[in-house]
Amino acid sequence: MVLARLRVSAMLCVLLAAVPAMAADDAVPIDADPLAAVLDAAEALAPLETVSIAVEGEVIAERGYRDHRVTSPTNIKSASKAVLSALVGIAIDKGVLEGTDQPVAALLEADLPREPDPRMADVTVGHLLSMQAGLGSTSGPNYGAWVGSRNWVRAALARPFEADPGGPMIYSTGSSHLLSAILTRATGRSTLSLANEWLGPLEGFAIAGWDRDPQGIYMGGNQMAMSPRALLAFGELYRLGGVTPSGERLLSAEWIEESWARRTRSRFSGDGYGYGWFLRRIGGEDVRFAWGFGGQMLYIVPARGLTVAMTSDANMPSARTGHRDDLHRLLADIIAALPPAVAAEPDAAPDAASDAEGQEAALGAQEAAVRLAGDTPPAEAASEGL
């Protein structure tokens, strides 16, 4: 099982008593209402492929729809930005990077434009994490040209400034890719190698595939393959404050707190955004979530001890089709279906970061242009622009 078994409430044990044993490769069926009814109804969401639910570290339900399996790797798209954020946090904890206030110009000096905008000197690691670098986006209609360029790092740094660093959120996978380049150059190792070492002790976590740019740098914040169970395991690391179920600390609690602090908000939806994580209220609870094109979702509901991974068709948009909102509603239904005894203390006052509508118009087409297995036509890349 992906997650180590932890103690749960007596009421949750009653719920689990209805679960028959299954082979490790199969999703765990839940025959007890009302959660079973919620998951049964979810099959009507045509793009939805899998759902995995853990409460206090216990996987209480998993479903694979239309022959999809929770053990099979899938492209998690921009949900991988949360993984990259974790690697940056670990790099800071280890002293590889100075901190989020560290300017990036010196770290990427070899790829800066010949006459860079003076504002480039003000861009920090934190700005890249929170999508506040001020550089024009490489996403949406610009994505196809960006990934078609000879040097993705130089192309991202060559984008014109549209705002001052620290200003409004400008969603750009190019910004997160710069972080991957920074990690690679600061350590002399690939980002995948760092992930395998730094997150490898987490039981169940594994990256099954990851695209690279023409220089061999692993793509920052997109085109990463991971099984739903591996994604759930990663979410549990954050829910547990950076400690694995076996008790080993991989990530500082301070980094998780910083990552979940609202630093900006989407101009498309109003959702809060921290360091690779979106923030909003769902089902009456404060929720932190990582989100990838098509509906690749990792939800964490701290007040409920709840972690939920959902994967969907990675080749179809989810914002303009309404699928993203369907997934938010599905999470709300899951929250409502859990026995009250499963919940922790009543939720505190909602933080300012988590009070708005969802966000994928800002993610849209930038991840549609390239599939893990190959390229998508440029026209599709611009079909859901920013």
Sine and cosine of phi, psi and omega as CSV:
sin_phi,cos_phi,sin_psi,cos_psi,sin_omega,cos_omega
0.00,0.00,0.60,-0.80,-0.09,-1.00
-0.86,0.51,-0.67,0.74,-0.13,-0.99
-0.93,-0.36,0.62,-0.79,0.08,-1.00
-0.91,0.42,0.60,-0.80,-0.04,-1.00
-0.97,0.24,0.76,-0.65,0.03,-1.00
-0.88,-0.47,0.26,-0.96,0.00,-1.00
-0.93,0.38,0.71,-0.70,0.07,-1.00
-0.82,-0.57,0.14,-0.99,-0.07,-1.00
-0.94,0.35,0.29,-0.96,0.00,-1.00
-0.89,0.46,-0.57,0.82,0.00,-1.00
-0.93,0.38,-0.60,0.80,0.05,-1.00
-0.91,0.41,-0.58,0.81,0.04,-1.00
-0.89,0.46,-0.60,0.80,0.07,-1.00
-0.88,0.47,-0.65,0.76,0.03,-1.00
-0.88,0.47,-0.67,0.74,-0.04,-1.00
-0.95,0.32,-0.38,0.93,-0.02,-1.00
-0.88,0.48,-0.38,0.92,-0.02,-1.00
-1.00,0.07,0.00,1.00,-0.09,-1.00
-1.00,-0.06,0.91,-0.41,0.04,-1.00
-0.95,0.30,0.45,-0.89,0.01,-1.00
-0.93,0.37,0.57,-0.82,0.02,-1.00
-0.65,-0.76,0.25,-0.97,0.08,-1.00
-0.92,0.40,0.43,-0.90,-0.10,-1.00
-0.88,0.47,-0.45,0.89,-0.05,-1.00
-0.99,0.13,-0.11,0.99,-0.08,-1.00
-0.97,-0.22,0.48,-0.88,0.07,-1.00
-0.93,0.37,0.51,-0.86,-0.02,-1.00
-1.00,0.08,0.86,-0.52,-0.01,-1.00
-0.99,0.16,0.55,-0.83,0.08,-1.00
-0.89,-0.46,0.89,-0.47,-0.07,-1.00
-0.98,-0.22,-0.03,1.00,-0.04,-1.00
-1.00,-0.07,0.78,-0.62,0.10,-1.00
-0.96,0.28,0.40,-0.92,0.06,1.00
-1.00,-0.06,-0.09,1.00,-0.04,-1.00
-0.89,0.46,-0.61,0.79,0.02,-1.00
-0.87,0.49,-0.65,0.76,0.00,-1.00
-0.90,0.43,-0.61,0.79,0.02,-1.00
-0.89,0.45,-0.72,0.70,-0.03,-1.00
-0.95,0.31,-0.53,0.85,0.09,-1.00
-0.89,0.45,-0.71,0.70,-0.02,-1.00
-0.91,0.40,-0.49,0.87,-0.03,-1.00
-0.90,0.43,-0.36,0.93,0.01,-1.00
-0.89,0.46,-0.35,0.94,0.03,-1.00
-0.94,0.33,-0.25,0.97,0.05,-1.00
-0.99,0.17,0.99,-0.16,-0.18,-0.98
-0.83,0.56,-0.65,0.76,-0.02,-1.00
-0.97,0.26,-0.29,0.96,-0.10,-1.00
-0.92,0.39,0.72,-0.69,-0.03,-1.00
-0.92,-0.39,-0.69,0.73,0.00,-1.00
-0.56,-0.83,0.41,-0.91,0.14,-0.99
-0.66,-0.75,0.75,-0.66,0.08,-1.00
-0.78,-0.63,0.74,-0.67,-0.10,-1.00
-0.79,-0.62,0.79,-0.62,0.08,-1.00
-0.81,-0.59,0.67,-0.74,0.09,-1.00
-0.84,-0.54,0.85,-0.53,-0.05,-1.00
0.77,0.63,0.64,0.77,0.07,-1.00
1.00,0.07,-0.12,0.99,0.00,-1.00
-0.99,-0.13,0.86,-0.52,0.06,-1.00
-0.96,0.27,0.94,-0.33,-0.09,-1.00
-0.99,-0.15,-0.28,0.96,0.00,-1.00
-0.30,-0.95,0.62,-0.78,0.11,-0.99
-0.57,-0.82,0.63,-0.77,0.07,-1.00
-0.70,-0.72,0.65,-0.76,0.17,-0.98
-0.88,-0.47,0.85,-0.52,-0.06,-1.00
-0.98,-0.18,0.59,-0.81,0.08,-1.00
0.79,0.61,0.76,0.65,0.10,-0.99
0.95,0.33,0.18,0.98,0.09,-1.00
-1.00,0.10,0.51,-0.86,-0.09,-1.00
-0.82,-0.57,0.56,-0.83,-0.02,-1.00
-0.96,0.28,-0.17,0.99,0.03,-1.00
-0.99,-0.13,-0.06,1.00,-0.06,-1.00
-1.00,-0.07,0.74,-0.67,0.02,-1.00
-0.89,0.47,0.57,-0.82,0.06,-1.00
-0.60,-0.80,0.37,-0.93,0.00,-1.00
-0.97,0.25,0.91,-0.40,-0.03,-1.00
-1.00,0.04,0.02,1.00,0.10,-1.00
0.79,0.61,-0.73,-0.68,-0.11,-0.99
-0.97,0.26,-0.08,1.00,0.17,-0.99
-0.87,0.49,-0.36,0.93,0.03,-1.00
-0.93,0.36,-0.22,0.98,0.07,-1.00
-0.89,0.46,-0.50,0.87,0.06,-1.00
-0.93,0.37,-0.57,0.82,0.06,-1.00
-0.92,0.40,-0.70,0.71,0.02,-1.00
-0.88,0.47,-0.64,0.77,0.05,-1.00
-0.86,0.50,-0.66,0.75,0.03,-1.00
-0.88,0.48,-0.67,0.74,0.00,-1.00
-0.90,0.43,-0.62,0.78,0.06,-1.00
-0.90,0.44,-0.68,0.73,0.02,-1.00
-0.87,0.49,-0.67,0.74,0.02,-1.00
-0.91,0.41,-0.64,0.76,0.03,-1.00
-0.87,0.50,-0.62,0.79,0.05,-1.00
-0.93,0.36,-0.70,0.71,0.02,-1.00
-0.85,0.53,-0.58,0.81,-0.05,-1.00
-1.00,0.07,-0.09,1.00,0.00,-1.00
0.99,0.12,0.13,0.99,0.06,-1.00
-0.92,0.39,-0.65,0.76,0.11,-0.99
-0.91,-0.41,0.46,-0.89,-0.07,-1.00
-0.96,0.26,-0.55,0.83,-0.05,-1.00
0.42,-0.91,-0.03,-1.00,-0.05,-1.00
-0.95,0.30,-0.30,0.95,0.03,-1.00
-1.00,0.04,0.03,1.00,-0.02,-1.00
-0.94,0.34,0.81,-0.58,0.05,-1.00
-0.90,0.43,0.55,-0.83,-0.06,-1.00
-0.99,-0.12,-0.24,0.97,-0.09,-1.00
-0.85,0.52,-0.70,0.72,-0.01,-1.00
-0.93,0.37,-0.50,0.87,-0.02,-1.00
-0.96,0.27,-0.41,0.91,-0.06,-1.00
-0.85,-0.52,0.43,0.90,-0.16,-0.99
-0.82,0.57,-0.61,0.79,-0.08,-1.00
-0.92,0.40,-0.33,0.95,-0.05,-1.00
-0.93,-0.37,0.14,0.99,0.04,-1.00
-0.94,0.33,0.46,-0.89,0.12,-0.99
-0.86,0.51,0.39,-0.92,-0.02,-1.00
-0.86,0.51,-0.65,0.76,0.04,-1.00
-0.82,-0.57,0.98,0.19,-0.08,-1.00
-0.92,0.38,0.49,-0.87,0.13,-0.99
-0.84,0.54,0.69,-0.73,-0.01,-1.00
-0.82,0.57,-0.43,0.90,-0.01,-1.00
-0.94,0.35,-0.27,0.96,0.02,-1.00
-0.86,0.51,-0.55,0.84,-0.01,-1.00
-0.91,0.42,-0.32,0.95,-0.05,-1.00
-1.00,-0.09,-0.14,0.99,-0.02,-1.00
-0.96,0.27,0.77,-0.64,-0.04,-1.00
-0.90,-0.43,0.17,-0.99,0.09,-1.00
-0.84,0.54,-0.66,0.75,0.01,-1.00
-0.89,0.46,-0.62,0.78,0.03,-1.00
-0.89,0.46,-0.63,0.78,0.04,-1.00
-0.91,0.41,-0.64,0.77,-0.01,-1.00
-0.90,0.43,-0.63,0.78,-0.08,-1.00
-0.99,-0.12,0.15,0.99,0.01,-1.00
0.88,0.48,0.62,0.78,0.01,-1.00
-0.85,-0.52,0.47,0.88,-0.02,-1.00
-0.93,0.37,-0.44,0.90,-0.04,-1.00
1.00,-0.03,-0.27,0.96,0.02,-1.00
-0.94,0.34,0.54,-0.84,0.06,-1.00
-0.86,0.52,0.53,-0.85,-0.09,-1.00
-0.94,0.33,0.58,-0.81,0.18,-0.98
-1.00,-0.07,0.04,1.00,-0.10,-0.99
-1.00,-0.09,-0.06,-1.00,-0.01,-1.00
0.86,0.51,-0.75,-0.67,-0.04,-1.00
-0.91,0.41,-0.24,0.97,0.00,-1.00
-1.00,-0.01,-0.16,0.99,-0.16,-0.99
-0.91,0.41,-0.71,0.70,-0.04,-1.00
-0.86,0.51,-0.69,0.72,0.02,-1.00
-0.92,0.40,-0.59,0.81,-0.02,-1.00
-0.91,0.42,-0.78,0.63,-0.03,-1.00
-0.96,0.29,-0.21,0.98,0.09,-1.00
-1.00,0.01,-0.06,1.00,-0.02,-1.00
-0.98,0.22,0.28,-0.96,-0.03,-1.00
-0.97,0.24,-0.41,0.91,-0.05,-1.00
-0.59,-0.81,0.97,-0.26,-0.10,-1.00
-0.93,0.37,-0.56,0.83,-0.01,-1.00
-0.91,0.40,-0.75,0.66,0.01,-1.00
-0.89,0.45,-0.63,0.78,-0.01,-1.00
-0.91,0.42,-0.63,0.78,0.02,-1.00
-0.92,0.39,-0.65,0.76,0.00,-1.00
-0.95,0.30,-0.34,0.94,-0.01,-1.00
-1.00,0.06,-0.11,0.99,0.03,-1.00
-0.89,0.45,0.64,-0.77,0.01,-1.00
-0.93,0.37,0.51,-0.86,0.06,-1.00
-0.95,0.32,0.74,-0.67,0.08,-1.00
-0.95,-0.32,-0.18,0.98,0.03,-1.00
-0.33,-0.94,0.25,-0.97,0.07,-1.00
-0.96,0.27,0.52,-0.85,0.08,-1.00
-0.82,0.57,0.68,-0.73,-0.06,-1.00
1.00,0.02,-0.01,1.00,0.00,-1.00
-1.00,0.10,-0.55,-0.84,-0.09,-1.00
-0.91,0.41,0.34,-0.94,0.02,-1.00
-0.93,0.37,0.81,-0.59,0.13,-0.99
-0.84,-0.55,0.99,-0.14,-0.09,-1.00
-0.90,0.43,0.80,-0.60,-0.05,-1.00
-0.41,-0.91,0.88,-0.47,0.08,-1.00
-0.91,0.42,-0.40,0.91,0.08,-1.00
-0.86,0.51,-0.60,0.80,0.02,-1.00
-0.90,0.44,-0.69,0.72,0.01,-1.00
-0.95,0.32,-0.49,0.87,0.06,-1.00
-0.92,0.38,-0.55,0.83,0.07,-1.00
-0.87,0.49,-0.56,0.83,0.04,-1.00
-0.91,0.41,-0.64,0.77,0.06,-1.00
-0.89,0.46,-0.65,0.76,0.05,-1.00
-0.90,0.44,-0.64,0.77,0.01,-1.00
-0.89,0.45,-0.71,0.71,0.02,-1.00
-0.88,0.47,-0.65,0.76,-0.01,-1.00
-0.90,0.44,-0.69,0.72,-0.05,-1.00
-0.97,0.23,-0.54,0.84,-0.01,-1.00
-0.95,0.30,-0.46,0.89,-0.05,-1.00
-0.95,-0.30,-0.32,0.95,-0.11,-0.99
0.96,0.29,0.30,0.95,-0.03,-1.00
-0.75,-0.66,0.39,-0.92,0.02,-1.00
-0.95,0.31,0.42,-0.91,0.03,-1.00
-0.89,0.45,-0.57,0.82,0.05,-1.00
-0.90,0.44,-0.67,0.74,0.04,-1.00
-0.88,0.48,-0.66,0.75,0.03,-1.00
-0.90,0.44,-0.68,0.73,0.01,-1.00
-0.89,0.46,-0.66,0.75,0.00,-1.00
-0.90,0.43,-0.61,0.80,0.00,-1.00
-0.98,0.19,-0.75,0.66,-0.14,-0.99
-0.97,0.22,-0.53,0.85,0.01,-1.00
-0.95,-0.32,-0.08,1.00,-0.03,-1.00
-0.85,0.53,-0.59,0.81,0.01,-1.00
-0.91,0.42,-0.19,0.98,0.01,-1.00
-0.97,0.25,0.92,-0.39,-0.04,-1.00
-0.85,0.52,0.78,-0.63,0.04,-1.00
1.00,-0.01,-0.22,0.98,-0.02,-1.00
-0.99,0.11,0.74,-0.67,0.07,-1.00
-0.32,-0.95,0.67,-0.74,0.12,-0.99
-0.99,-0.15,0.89,-0.46,-0.10,-1.00
-1.00,0.03,-0.32,0.95,-0.01,-1.00
-0.16,-0.99,0.47,-0.88,-0.06,-1.00
-0.32,-0.95,0.83,-0.56,0.00,-1.00
-0.96,0.29,0.41,-0.91,0.02,-1.00
-0.80,-0.60,0.37,-0.93,0.04,-1.00
-0.99,0.11,0.05,-1.00,-0.05,-1.00
-0.86,0.51,-0.39,0.92,0.04,-1.00
-1.00,-0.02,0.03,1.00,0.04,-1.00
1.00,0.00,0.12,0.99,0.02,-1.00
-0.99,0.15,0.77,-0.63,0.00,-1.00
-0.91,0.41,0.66,-0.75,-0.16,-0.99
-0.90,0.43,0.85,-0.53,-0.01,-1.00
-0.97,0.24,0.96,-0.27,0.15,-0.99
1.00,0.04,0.45,0.89,0.07,-1.00
-0.21,-0.98,0.25,-0.97,0.14,-0.99
0.83,0.56,0.74,0.67,0.04,-1.00
-0.89,-0.46,0.73,-0.68,0.02,-1.00
-0.98,-0.20,0.73,-0.69,-0.04,-1.00
-0.41,-0.91,0.57,-0.82,0.07,-1.00
-0.97,0.24,0.41,-0.91,0.06,-1.00
-0.84,0.55,-0.58,0.81,0.04,-1.00
-0.92,0.40,-0.61,0.79,0.05,-1.00
-0.92,0.40,-0.64,0.77,0.04,-1.00
-0.90,0.44,-0.65,0.76,0.04,-1.00
-0.89,0.45,-0.66,0.75,0.03,-1.00
-0.87,0.49,-0.66,0.75,0.03,-1.00
-0.89,0.45,-0.67,0.74,0.04,-1.00
-0.88,0.48,-0.61,0.79,0.02,-1.00
-0.90,0.43,-0.55,0.84,0.06,-1.00
-0.85,0.52,-0.67,0.74,0.03,-1.00
-0.95,0.33,-0.66,0.75,0.00,-1.00
-0.88,0.48,-0.56,0.83,-0.02,-1.00
-1.00,0.05,0.19,0.98,0.08,-1.00
0.97,0.24,0.40,0.92,0.06,-1.00
0.99,-0.12,0.07,1.00,-0.01,-1.00
-0.95,-0.30,0.67,-0.74,0.03,-1.00
-0.96,0.30,0.30,-0.95,0.06,-1.00
-0.85,0.53,-0.42,0.91,0.03,-1.00
-1.00,0.08,-0.05,1.00,0.10,-0.99
0.98,-0.19,0.09,1.00,0.00,-1.00
-1.00,0.00,0.78,-0.63,0.01,-1.00
-0.99,0.12,0.82,-0.57,0.05,-1.00
-0.94,-0.35,-0.41,0.91,-0.13,-0.99
-0.59,-0.80,0.65,-0.76,-0.03,-1.00
-0.96,0.30,0.57,-0.82,0.06,-1.00
-0.88,0.47,-0.52,0.85,0.01,-1.00
-0.90,0.44,-0.61,0.80,0.01,-1.00
-0.92,0.40,-0.64,0.77,0.03,-1.00
-0.90,0.43,-0.67,0.74,0.05,-1.00
-0.87,0.49,-0.68,0.74,0.03,-1.00
-0.91,0.41,-0.63,0.78,-0.03,-1.00
-0.92,0.39,-0.51,0.86,-0.04,-1.00
-1.00,-0.09,0.09,1.00,0.08,-1.00
-1.00,0.09,0.73,-0.69,-0.01,-1.00
-0.95,0.32,0.83,-0.55,0.01,-1.00
-0.92,-0.38,-0.35,0.94,0.03,-1.00
-0.35,-0.94,-0.09,-1.00,0.06,-1.00
-0.53,-0.85,0.46,-0.89,0.00,-1.00
-0.93,0.37,0.75,-0.67,0.07,-1.00
-0.97,0.26,-0.18,0.98,0.01,-1.00
-1.00,-0.01,-0.55,0.83,-0.12,-0.99
-0.80,-0.60,-0.39,0.92,-0.10,-0.99
1.00,0.02,-0.08,1.00,0.05,-1.00
-0.87,0.50,0.63,-0.78,0.12,-0.99
-0.95,0.32,0.36,-0.93,0.03,-1.00
-0.59,-0.81,0.73,-0.68,0.03,-1.00
-0.95,-0.32,-0.86,-0.51,0.06,-1.00
-0.96,-0.27,0.99,0.16,0.01,-1.00
1.00,0.05,0.02,1.00,-0.03,-1.00
-0.83,-0.56,0.66,-0.75,0.14,-0.99
-1.00,-0.02,0.40,-0.92,-0.07,-1.00
-0.71,-0.71,0.77,-0.63,0.05,-1.00
-0.29,-0.96,0.14,-0.99,0.10,-1.00
-1.00,-0.09,0.75,-0.66,0.09,-1.00
-0.65,-0.76,0.75,-0.66,0.03,-1.00
0.86,0.51,0.49,0.87,0.02,-1.00
0.98,0.18,0.17,0.99,-0.04,-1.00
-0.82,-0.57,0.44,-0.90,0.15,-0.99
-0.97,0.24,0.79,-0.61,-0.08,-1.00
-0.81,-0.59,0.68,-0.74,0.16,-0.99
-0.94,-0.33,0.71,-0.70,-0.02,-1.00
-0.54,-0.84,0.58,-0.81,0.17,-0.99
-0.99,-0.16,0.57,-0.82,-0.18,-0.98
-0.60,-0.80,0.77,-0.64,0.05,-1.00
-0.84,-0.54,0.42,-0.91,-0.03,-1.00
-0.75,0.66,0.65,-0.76,0.04,-1.00
1.00,0.00,-0.33,0.95,-0.02,-1.00
0.93,-0.36,0.69,0.72,0.13,-0.99
-1.00,-0.09,0.94,-0.34,-0.20,-0.98
-0.82,-0.57,0.66,-0.75,0.19,-0.98
-0.79,-0.61,0.95,-0.32,-0.03,-1.00
-0.97,-0.23,0.66,-0.75,0.13,-0.99
-0.79,-0.61,0.81,-0.59,0.00,-1.00
-0.88,-0.48,1.00,0.03,-0.14,-0.99
-0.83,0.56,-0.66,0.75,-0.07,-1.00
-0.91,0.42,-0.36,0.93,0.03,-1.00
-0.97,-0.24,0.01,1.00,-0.09,-1.00
0.87,0.50,0.54,0.84,-0.20,-0.98
-0.92,-0.38,0.74,-0.68,0.12,-0.99
-0.77,-0.63,0.76,-0.65,-0.03,-1.00
-0.72,-0.69,0.78,-0.63,0.12,-0.99
-0.93,-0.36,0.73,-0.69,0.07,-1.00
-0.76,-0.65,0.69,-0.72,0.10,-1.00
-0.83,-0.56,0.48,-0.88,-0.08,-1.00
-0.63,-0.78,0.05,-1.00,0.06,-1.00
-0.84,0.54,0.90,-0.43,-0.08,-1.00
-0.98,0.19,-0.02,1.00,-0.04,-1.00
-0.96,-0.26,0.04,1.00,-0.03,-1.00
-0.84,-0.54,0.66,-0.75,0.04,-1.00
-0.92,0.39,0.38,-0.92,-0.01,-1.00
-0.86,-0.51,-0.27,0.96,-0.01,-1.00
-0.97,0.23,-0.85,0.53,-0.08,-1.00
-0.96,0.28,-0.25,0.97,0.07,-1.00
-1.00,0.03,-0.22,0.98,-0.04,-1.00
1.00,0.03,-0.07,1.00,-0.06,-1.00
-0.91,0.42,-0.62,0.78,0.04,-1.00
-0.84,0.55,-0.71,0.70,0.01,-1.00
-0.91,0.41,-0.55,0.83,0.07,-1.00
-0.89,0.47,-0.63,0.78,0.01,-1.00
-0.93,0.36,-0.63,0.78,0.09,-1.00
-0.87,0.49,-0.67,0.75,0.02,-1.00
-0.92,0.39,-0.59,0.81,0.05,-1.00
-0.89,0.46,-0.68,0.73,0.05,-1.00
-0.87,0.49,-0.68,0.73,0.02,-1.00
-0.86,0.50,-0.63,0.77,0.03,-1.00
-0.92,0.39,-0.61,0.79,0.05,-1.00
-0.90,0.45,-0.70,0.71,0.03,-1.00
-0.85,0.52,-0.71,0.70,-0.03,-1.00
-0.92,0.40,-0.48,0.88,-0.07,-1.00
-0.99,0.16,-0.30,0.95,-0.03,-1.00
-0.96,0.29,0.65,-0.76,0.04,-1.00
-0.85,0.52,0.62,-0.78,-0.02,-1.00
-0.82,0.57,-0.53,0.85,-0.03,-1.00
-0.92,0.40,-0.31,0.95,0.02,-1.00
-0.95,0.31,-0.49,0.87,-0.09,-1.00
-0.93,0.37,0.48,-0.88,0.14,-0.99
-0.99,0.17,-0.44,-0.90,0.04,-1.00
-0.89,0.46,0.45,-0.89,0.04,-1.00
-0.79,0.61,0.58,-0.81,-0.08,-1.00
-0.87,0.49,0.63,-0.77,0.07,-1.00
-0.96,0.28,0.06,-1.00,0.03,-1.00
-0.83,0.56,0.68,-0.73,-0.06,-1.00
-0.86,0.50,0.71,-0.71,0.05,-1.00
-0.96,0.28,0.37,-0.93,-0.11,-0.99
-0.91,0.42,-0.20,0.98,-0.08,-1.00
-0.99,0.15,-0.26,0.97,-0.31,-0.95
-0.81,-0.59,0.72,0.70,-0.15,-0.99
-0.84,-0.54,0.47,0.88,-0.10,-0.99
-0.68,-0.73,-0.06,-1.00,-0.04,-1.00
-0.98,0.21,0.35,-0.94,-0.09,-1.00
-0.89,0.45,-0.02,-1.00,-0.12,-0.99
-0.50,-0.86,0.91,-0.42,0.27,-0.96
-0.57,-0.82,-0.22,0.98,0.13,-0.99
-0.83,0.56,-0.54,0.84,0.03,-1.00
-0.97,0.23,-0.27,0.96,0.01,-1.00
-0.99,-0.15,-0.68,0.73,0.01,-1.00
0.19,0.98,-0.90,-0.44,-0.27,-0.96
-0.97,0.25,-0.22,0.98,-0.09,-1.00
-0.88,0.47,-0.46,0.89,0.00,-1.00
-0.99,-0.13,-0.09,1.00,-0.02,-1.00
-0.99,0.15,-0.31,0.95,-0.14,-0.99
-0.96,0.27,-0.44,0.90,-0.04,-1.00
-0.75,-0.66,0.81,-0.59,0.12,-0.99
-0.99,-0.11,0.36,-0.93,0.02,-1.00
-0.86,0.51,-0.54,0.84,-0.06,-1.00
-1.00,-0.06,-0.11,0.99,-0.01,-1.00
0.21,-0.98,-0.14,-0.99,-0.09,-1.00
-1.00,-0.01,0.52,-0.85,0.12,-0.99
-0.97,-0.25,0.59,-0.80,-0.01,-1.00
-0.80,0.59,0.63,-0.77,-0.01,-1.00
-0.81,0.58,-0.54,0.84,-0.02,-1.00
-0.87,0.50,-0.59,0.81,0.01,-1.00
-0.93,0.36,-0.53,0.85,-0.01,-1.00
-0.90,0.44,-0.50,0.87,-0.05,-1.00
-0.99,-0.14,0.06,1.00,-0.13,-0.99
-0.96,0.27,-0.32,0.95,0.02,-1.00
-0.71,-0.71,0.86,0.51,-0.11,-0.99
-0.95,0.32,0.15,-0.99,-0.02,-1.00
-0.98,0.20,0.00,0.00,0.00,0.00
